[in-house]
Amino acid sequence: MTDVITRTDPKPQAPVAPAKGGSAKERWVRRAPLLPALIFAIVVTQVPFLVTIYLSTLDWNALRPGDRPFVGLDNYVTVLTDSRLRSALLNTVLLTAGAVIFSMILGLMLAVLLDRKFVGRSVVRTLLITPFLVMPIAAALLWKHAIYNPAYGLINGLFGGSTDWISSYPKAAVITTLVWQWTPFMMLILLAGLQSQSEEVLEAARVDGANAWQIFVRMTLPHLRQYLELGALLGSIYLVNTFDAVFSITQGGPGSATTNLPYEIYLTTFRKFEYGEASAAGVIVVILTIIVATFALRVISSLFRMEESR
Amino acid sequence: MTTLAAPARRRLASSVWGIVAWIAGIVFVFPVIWMVLTSFKQEQAAASNPPTWVFTPTLDQYATVFDRNITPFLLNSLMASVFSTLLVIVLATPAAYALSLRPVAKWTDVLFFFISTKMMPAVAALLPVYLLVKNLGMLDNIWTMVILYTSMNLPLAVWMMRSFLLEVPREVLEAGEVDGAGLLTSIRKIILPIVSPGLAATALICFIFAWNEFFLAVNLTATNAGTSPIFLVGFISSEGLFLARLCAAATLLSLPVLIAGWLAQNKLVRGLSMGAVK
């Protein structure tokens, strides 16, 4: 299928091979435009992380005056044996996976619908991307108060009953809100994938007597694989950090049913003031993210190679 | 017969799928429509069960929002978003140039370094950033947010601008060089006209992310530098009805991004996928 992609995409050119050798001055002239951004990124993103590693080795509670003794890996032991962190980890996986999988399925269905020509297609596309553009905290508050509320929320208002949706189904309530916001994102990526299919190849398959379902399963889905992977991984990277929805819809509750890692670290830092433990938890999150990100980078770099091989 | 029936059947099928797509679109946008409708209601009508469909629209809730002094929050959001977007563009565009048209030796490594900073969760850096900002006396300061939002959007902008710069036809650039055009001339005459739509789209997407950001804002700002999302959270009261007011504020604060996103929708997917998907 790769050759299909190659033939149908508009052809961007691969960058010219960087000059090998060249004088030192020439190399610095090339580097100069890059340096401000690179230095900025290193200072603002890497230095705090190094500080986090240092802080994670201290026994430091901001409410307790006095010294902050070095305790080595004790904070990691505390954090990893604490059942709160394990449940936060599990909740993070459930919320992220739930939101990514459902928004992916819905996004695929909508992308297939939008790939056809019909009256007002661009209007429908605009309607469909709108949820993604609503300020996330506004979306979360809207769902909490205008939709889930047991007394005057839209669900009970339309269908009757007096279910308290948030306390009865806290995870589903958070996931539904996230799916509503992220389905448009998945749809846009998958739609781009669908539209990069070669119309001639599909037409040829039709002439050969393949029905729509066969074409979808045998040709479209394999073609979409990279786009599905990309959507899932970018979605995971953004959604693993979900904070707004948890903060405003459930405050991590009831109990700790929806407390994910970002919210747990927020509580440890700004409610319990356990700076050492919060830092250790932060380092663990980064390690987990690196594992996910390694897969993400592999997917992105395969798209990248595709682009270069043209 | 079949030659006549087949196109007709296809037309029928396509209009049926068109209707399904329209229904899906309306279902998805409905919570937003409901938010906007509710913002024009009185509080009692907003909190009625069953829901009120017919009502006399009122601007009372919007008046309340402005009475509660939304303006400083709006200005803070505007400052943080506009200045961080400008800074991002100023930093990212030359960097993208050095990673595409005139690449440095290890340009792939640099690109992947940028994207890896995007993958690092903000929670992990929150505490040191908080402590540093506190020691510098820059808590609740809008310039702190400008710096942080710049670093948040920089990888996205570098990747996006790179993918737009790669569309500049090399032959034209080389022809310009042969004709003796200096760097500034070729930027102004050749590169800018081609990438300016891309530049605008990149700026819009950075603006959207900065405008919507909540996690850093809630932890690092308070009354002086509070941004719009902070205003929205402070708007909820435990007593009395507040739904219509909340919807008015949410509508107002979502509006800039809705407009920006609708304008940039053709480039949205490219930005969100860091330029990987055209």
Contacts between the chains, C-beta under 8 A, distances in Angstrom:
chain1	res1	chain2	res2	distance
A	9	B	278	6.7
A	10	B	278	6.8
A	12	B	163	7.3
A	12	B	166	4.7
A	12	B	167	5.8
A	12	B	278	7.9
A	13	B	166	6.3
A	13	B	169	7.7
A	13	B	170	6.0
A	15	B	99	7.8
A	15	B	100	5.3
A	15	B	101	7.2
A	15	B	103	4.9
A	15	B	107	7.1
A	15	B	166	6.7
A	16	B	101	7.8
A	16	B	102	8.0
A	16	B	103	7.0
A	16	B	170	6.9
A	18	B	103	4.6
A	18	B	104	6.3
A	18	B	105	5.0
A	18	B	107	6.5
A	20	B	105	7.8
A	27	B	104	7.5
A	27	B	105	7.0
A	30	B	98	6.2
A	30	B	102	5.8
A	30	B	103	7.4
A	30	B	104	5.0
A	30	B	105	7.9
A	31	B	98	6.7
A	31	B	104	5.2
A	32	B	98	7.6
A	33	B	94	3.3
A	33	B	95	6.2
A	33	B	97	5.4
A	33	B	98	4.3
A	34	B	94	7.1
A	34	B	95	4.8
A	34	B	98	3.9
A	34	B	99	6.8
A	34	B	104	5.9
A	34	B	110	6.7
A	36	B	91	5.5
A	36	B	94	7.2
A	36	B	95	7.4
A	37	B	91	4.1
A	37	B	92	5.9
A	37	B	94	7.2
A	37	B	95	3.7
A	37	B	114	7.9
A	37	B	154	6.2
A	37	B	158	6.5
A	38	B	95	6.9
A	38	B	110	6.7
A	38	B	113	7.8
A	40	B	91	5.9
A	40	B	150	7.2
A	40	B	151	6.8
A	40	B	154	6.8
A	41	B	113	7.5
A	41	B	114	6.3
A	41	B	117	5.5
A	41	B	151	6.4
A	41	B	154	5.7
A	41	B	155	7.3
A	44	B	147	6.6
A	44	B	148	7.3
A	44	B	150	7.6
A	44	B	151	3.8
A	45	B	117	4.3
A	45	B	120	6.4
A	45	B	125	7.0
A	45	B	151	5.6
A	46	B	117	7.6
A	47	B	128	7.9
A	48	B	125	4.0
A	48	B	128	4.1
A	48	B	129	5.1
A	48	B	132	7.2
A	49	B	120	6.8
A	49	B	124	6.4
A	49	B	125	5.8
A	49	B	128	7.7
A	51	B	128	3.7
A	51	B	131	7.7
A	51	B	132	7.5
A	52	B	124	5.8
A	52	B	125	6.4
A	52	B	127	6.5
A	52	B	128	5.3
A	55	B	127	6.4
A	55	B	128	6.6
A	109	B	24	7.9
A	110	B	21	7.7
A	110	B	24	5.9
A	113	B	17	6.2
A	113	B	20	6.2
A	113	B	21	4.2
A	113	B	24	6.4
A	114	B	21	6.3
A	116	B	14	6.0
A	116	B	17	5.5
A	116	B	18	7.3
A	116	B	21	7.6
A	117	B	14	6.8
A	118	B	14	6.0
A	118	B	15	6.8
A	118	B	17	6.5
A	118	B	18	2.9
A	118	B	21	6.2
A	118	B	22	8.0
A	119	B	15	7.8
A	119	B	18	5.9
A	120	B	18	7.7
A	120	B	22	6.8
A	121	B	18	7.8
A	121	B	21	7.5
A	123	B	25	7.6
A	124	B	21	5.2
A	124	B	22	5.8
A	124	B	24	7.6
A	124	B	25	4.0
A	125	B	25	7.8
A	125	B	265	7.2
A	126	B	262	5.9
A	126	B	265	6.6
A	127	B	25	3.8
A	127	B	26	6.7
A	127	B	28	6.5
A	127	B	29	4.3
A	128	B	24	7.2
A	128	B	25	5.2
A	128	B	28	5.4
A	128	B	29	7.4
A	129	B	261	6.7
A	129	B	262	7.9
A	129	B	265	5.9
A	129	B	268	6.9
A	130	B	28	7.3
A	130	B	29	5.0
A	130	B	32	5.5
A	130	B	258	6.7
A	130	B	261	7.9
A	131	B	28	5.8
A	131	B	29	7.1
A	131	B	31	7.2
A	131	B	32	6.7
A	132	B	261	7.3
A	133	B	208	7.2
A	133	B	254	7.1
A	133	B	257	5.2
A	133	B	258	5.0
A	133	B	260	7.9
A	133	B	261	3.8
A	133	B	262	7.5
A	134	B	32	6.1
A	134	B	35	7.9
A	134	B	250	7.7
A	134	B	254	4.8
A	134	B	257	7.7
A	134	B	258	7.2
A	135	B	211	7.3
A	135	B	212	4.9
A	135	B	228	7.4
A	135	B	229	6.3
A	135	B	232	7.4
A	135	B	250	7.1
A	135	B	253	5.6
A	135	B	254	4.9
A	135	B	257	6.4
A	136	B	212	5.7
A	136	B	214	6.6
A	137	B	212	7.7
A	137	B	214	4.8
A	137	B	229	4.5
A	137	B	232	5.8
A	137	B	233	6.6
A	138	B	35	7.9
A	138	B	229	7.7
A	138	B	232	6.0
A	138	B	250	3.8
A	138	B	253	6.1
A	138	B	254	5.4
A	139	B	31	7.8
A	141	B	232	6.5
A	141	B	233	7.7
A	141	B	236	7.0
A	141	B	246	6.2
A	141	B	250	6.5
A	142	B	31	6.1
A	142	B	34	8.0
A	142	B	35	5.2
A	142	B	246	7.9
A	142	B	247	7.2
A	142	B	250	6.0
A	143	B	31	7.0
A	145	B	236	7.6
A	145	B	242	7.9
A	145	B	243	5.5
A	145	B	246	6.2
A	146	B	31	7.4
A	146	B	34	6.2
A	146	B	35	6.6
A	146	B	38	6.2
A	146	B	243	6.1
A	146	B	247	6.7
A	147	B	31	6.4
A	147	B	34	7.8
A	149	B	243	8.0
A	151	B	47	7.3
A	151	B	49	6.4
A	152	B	46	7.5
A	152	B	47	4.2
A	152	B	48	6.5
A	152	B	49	5.0
A	152	B	51	7.9
A	152	B	243	7.0
A	154	B	31	7.9
A	154	B	34	6.2
A	154	B	51	6.2
A	156	B	49	6.7
A	157	B	48	7.9
A	157	B	49	5.0
A	157	B	50	5.1
A	157	B	51	4.2
A	158	B	50	7.5
A	158	B	51	6.9
A	180	B	28	7.3
A	180	B	31	6.9
A	183	B	28	7.2
A	184	B	28	7.5
A	185	B	272	6.1
A	188	B	268	6.1
A	188	B	269	4.0
A	188	B	272	7.1
A	189	B	269	5.8
A	189	B	272	7.5
A	189	B	273	5.9
A	189	B	277	5.6
A	191	B	269	7.6
A	192	B	269	5.2
A	192	B	277	4.6
A	192	B	278	6.6
A	193	B	277	7.3
A	196	B	278	7.7
A	227	B	277	6.8
A	230	B	273	6.1
A	230	B	276	6.1
A	230	B	277	6.8
A	234	B	272	7.0
A	234	B	273	6.3
A	234	B	274	7.8
A	237	B	118	7.4
A	237	B	119	5.4
A	240	B	121	6.7
A	241	B	121	5.1
A	241	B	122	6.4
A	241	B	123	7.0
A	241	B	215	7.5
A	243	B	123	7.7
A	243	B	214	6.9
A	243	B	215	4.6
A	244	B	214	4.8
A	244	B	215	7.1
A	244	B	229	7.8
A	247	B	214	7.7
A	247	B	218	7.4
A	248	B	233	6.8
A	261	B	121	7.9
A	261	B	123	6.9
A	262	B	121	6.8
A	262	B	122	7.8
A	262	B	123	4.5
A	262	B	215	7.2
A	265	B	123	4.6
A	265	B	124	7.9
A	265	B	126	7.2
A	266	B	123	7.0
A	266	B	126	7.6
A	266	B	219	7.3
A	269	B	126	6.6
A	269	B	127	5.5
A	269	B	130	7.5
A	270	B	219	6.7
A	275	B	127	6.0
A	275	B	131	8.0
A	278	B	127	5.6
A	279	B	127	5.7
A	279	B	128	7.8
A	282	B	121	7.9
A	282	B	123	5.9
A	282	B	124	3.7
A	282	B	125	7.4
A	282	B	126	7.3
A	282	B	127	6.8
A	283	B	124	6.8
A	285	B	121	5.3
A	285	B	123	6.1
A	285	B	124	5.3
A	286	B	120	6.1
A	286	B	121	6.8
A	286	B	124	4.6
A	289	B	119	5.7
A	289	B	120	6.4
A	289	B	121	5.6
A	289	B	124	7.9
A	290	B	119	7.8
A	292	B	119	7.8
A	293	B	116	6.5
A	293	B	119	4.1
A	296	B	119	6.8
A	297	B	112	6.2
A	297	B	115	7.1
A	297	B	116	7.3
A	300	B	115	7.0
A	300	B	274	7.1
A	300	B	276	5.7
A	301	B	112	7.4
A	303	B	276	4.7
A	303	B	277	7.7
A	304	B	276	7.1
